[in-house]
Amino acid sequence: MRALTWHGKRDVRVETVPDPTIEEPTDAIVRITSTAICGSDLHLYEVLGPYLKPGDILGHEPMGVVVEVGSGVTRLRPGDRVVVPFTIACGSCWMCDRQLYAQCETTQVRAEGKGAALFGYTSLYGSVPGGQAEYLRVPQAQFGPIKVPEDGPDERYLYLSDILPTAWQAVRYADVPAGGTLAVFGLGPVGQFCTRIGRHLGADRVIGLDLVPERLEMARRHGVEVLDVTELDDVPGTLVDLVGGRGPDAVIDAVGMEAHGSPAGKLAQAAAGLLPDRLARLLIDRAGVDRLSVLHAAVKAVRRGGTVSVSGVYGGEQDPMPMMELFDRGVQLRMGQCHVRRWTDEILPLLTADGDPLGVQDLRTHRVPLGEAPQAYRMFQEKADGCVKVVLAP
C-alpha cells in the first residue's frame, strides 16, 4: 500500500510499504477513505523528530470502511463505515471504566511514562503505524472505532477522530457559566471548533484570537468576535478591558508548544533539534521547554476565579509558570489528551442533524490526493494558500 512516512525534519514522503494484517484477535483492518493532517502532526514535522525513525507512518485522523476483523471483534463487520479515534483504548480497564480513555491501562506506554498509545505519534506513544495511508490496522477494535451512517460526505464525520472531541472536551473543561464569555487563543482547526461549540453550548459571547487572516475570517462567518493579535500591544489587557474590566470567564489555549512570540522557547526547541537523537531525547525528557507566550497570556487574561482550558499540545519538563498570579487570582487549569469516546455520543447527533449546527462542513480548505501529502504538509506548516485544514484522499 501507499503511505506517508517520516524521514527527517520537514521531510515526509509517500512510499510503498507492506499492507497491514490482523495481528491480535481484537484488531480490525480499515480501508482509509479520508485522513486529515492535524496541527499536532506539525510537531512531528518540526520538533519531535528525536522520537521518530525513518519510515514511521504518520497520521491520526482517519476514517474508512472495515475490510477485516479479528476473532475478538463482534461489534464490527466488513463494510461498516467507521471513524478511528486517535487514542487507542480498550474500553474496559480501570481508567476506561472512568471514561479516562487517553489513560487506558491496557495500551499505556509505560516504558516512556506516557498514557494510552496513539496512532502515528512517535515512540513516546507506542510507535503505532498511523492513518495517512491506504489501509490501517486498528488495535482494540472491539471498542475504539465509531460506526457512522453510510450517507453524507466524509467531512461530516471525519473530525470525530480527534479535533472535534478535542474541542468539545476543551469547552466542557472551560466550564463557561450560562451567559458567560469564552475567549479562544488560536483559530486553527481545534480553535475554530472551540468557538462554535462554545456558542452551541451557551456562551453568550465568544472571542477568537489569531494572526492569520483566513482563520479570522472563518471564525467571523460563524458569529465569533475576532481579534487580530498583530494589531494589539497588550493582548491580555485588551481582553480584560473588553469584558467588563474583569476578563473572560474562561480562556482556551488551542495553540500549544509552538506559539509565536516565544523566542527563548523557539531557540531551545531548535537547539534540541540539532543534537543526536539520543541526546535530544535526554534534553527534552529532563529539561525541555515550550513556547509559553499564549499560555501566559491566557492566565493573565482570564478573570479571577476563572478557568484556563488547555487543548494545545505541550511537552516541556521545565516550563516556567506564573504561580503567584495563578494562586492569587484563583485560576483553575484543566488540560489533557482528549478522551475521544467520552464525548462522541454527545457529538454524533449534531453531525446527523439538519443544518450542520457545528459547521463541520465549513472547515476543510484543501482536499488533495495522498500522493501530494508532502506538499500539503509544507502548505499547512507555512499557512499558505489560505490553508486551514487539509484532508488527504488515499
Buried (B, 14 or more C-beta within 10 A) or exposed (E): BBBBBBBEBEEBBBBEBEEBEBEEEBBBBBBBBBBBBBBBBBBBBBBBBBBBBEEBBBBBBBBBBBEBBBEEBEEBEEEBBBBBBBBBBBBBBEBBEEEBBBBBBBBBBEEBEBBBBBBBBBBBBBBBBBBBBBBBBBBBBBBBBBBBEEEEEBBBBBBBBBBBBBBBBBBBBBBBBEEBBBBBBBBBBBBBBBBBBBBBBEBBBBBBBBBBEBBBEBBBEBEBBBBEBEEBEEBBBBBBEBBEEBBBBBBBBBBBBBBBBBEEBBEBBEEBBEBEEEEBBBBBBEEBBBBBBBBBBBBBBBBEEBBBBBBBBBBBEEBEEBEEEBEEBEBBBBBBBBBBBBBBEEBBEBBEEEEEBBBBEBBBBBBBEBEBBBEBBBBBBEBEEBBBBBBBBB
